[in-house]
Amino acid sequence: MKLSLAALASLLSATTIASAADLPRLDRDHLLLFRDASGTVRRGQSAAGWQLRRAEILRGIQAIPLPGREKRVPLDPQTEREVDGGDHVRRRITCQPVLVQAPPKVARKLSRSASSR
């Protein structure tokens, strides 16, 4: 049975993606690190290495489950103030309040900054 090069590459990437879910996450402070086809962590030395890391980042982002459309709410933006700066316009806008779940320490910080406005 003969496989085309594209079919072989597709099979290899599918197995790499499946096994990448089992591997620990790469350090987000070292963006040139990537996993090669065997799963070994390597350091990218070129634009091609960055493309491999970028592909891994995208796979990780796409693996995050997002809520469906039924849970989305309209933001209903309102312009409160508009200032003409000559070559730009600065607008202060507000949106409909949205429930944000955050750790208690972050929630306190958010509520303090909202009350100081």
C-alpha positions in Angstrom: 0.0 0.0 0.0 1.5 3.3 -1.1 0.8 6.5 0.8 1.3 9.9 -0.7 3.6 12.3 1.1 0.6 14.5 2.1 -1.3 11.5 3.6 1.8 10.4 5.5 2.4 14.0 6.9 -1.3 14.1 7.9 -1.0 10.8 9.8 2.1 11.9 11.6 0.7 15.2 12.6 -2.5 13.5 13.9 -0.5 11.2 16.1 1.7 14.1 17.3 -1.4 16.2 18.2 -3.0 13.3 20.1 0.2 12.6 22.1 0.9 16.3 22.7 -2.3 16.4 24.9 -0.6 14.0 27.3 2.6 15.9 27.5 3.2 18.7 30.0 2.8 22.3 28.8 5.9 24.1 27.5 7.2 27.1 29.4 5.4 30.2 28.2 8.5 32.4 29.0 10.6 30.5 26.4 8.7 30.9 23.1 11.3 29.3 21.0 10.9 25.9 22.6 8.9 23.3 20.6 8.3 19.6 20.4 9.6 17.7 17.4 7.8 14.7 15.9 9.1 12.4 18.6 8.0 14.7 21.4 11.5 15.9 22.3 11.6 19.5 23.4 13.9 21.5 21.1 14.9 25.1 20.8 14.0 26.8 17.5 16.9 28.5 15.7 15.0 29.9 12.7 11.6 31.0 11.4 10.7 27.4 10.7 11.3 26.6 14.4 9.0 29.5 15.4 6.3 28.1 13.1 6.4 24.8 14.9 6.1 26.5 18.3 3.2 28.7 16.9 1.4 25.6 15.7 1.7 24.1 19.2 0.4 27.3 20.8 -2.6 27.3 18.4 -3.4 23.6 19.2 -3.4 24.5 22.9 -5.7 27.5 22.4 -8.1 25.5 20.3 -8.2 22.8 22.9 -9.8 25.2 25.4 -13.6 24.6 25.5 -15.6 27.8 25.1 -19.2 28.3 26.0 -21.8 27.9 23.2 -23.7 30.7 21.6 -26.6 30.2 24.0 -24.5 31.5 26.9 -23.2 34.6 25.1 -24.8 37.9 26.0 -24.9 41.1 23.9 -22.4 43.6 25.1 -24.6 46.6 24.2 -21.7 49.2 24.0 -22.5 52.8 25.0 -20.3 55.8 24.2 -20.1 57.9 27.4 -17.6 60.5 26.2 -15.8 61.4 22.9 -12.8 63.6 22.6 -11.4 64.8 19.2 -7.6 64.7 19.4 -7.0 66.0 15.9 -5.5 62.9 14.2 -7.4 60.5 16.5 -10.7 60.2 18.5 -10.7 59.0 22.1 -13.9 57.4 23.3 -14.9 56.2 26.7 -17.3 53.3 26.3 -19.2 51.0 28.7 -20.7 47.6 28.0 -23.4 45.6 29.7 -22.1 44.1 33.0 -21.0 40.6 32.5 -20.5 38.0 35.3 -16.8 37.3 35.6 -15.6 34.5 37.8 -12.3 35.3 39.4 -10.3 34.2 42.4 -11.3 36.2 45.5 -8.0 38.3 45.6 -8.6 39.3 41.9 -12.3 40.0 42.5 -11.5 42.4 45.4 -9.0 44.2 43.2 -11.5 44.5 40.4 -14.3 45.8 42.6 -11.9 48.4 44.2 -10.8 49.7 40.8 -14.5 49.8 39.6 -15.6 51.8 42.6 -12.8 54.4 42.2 -14.0 55.5 38.7 
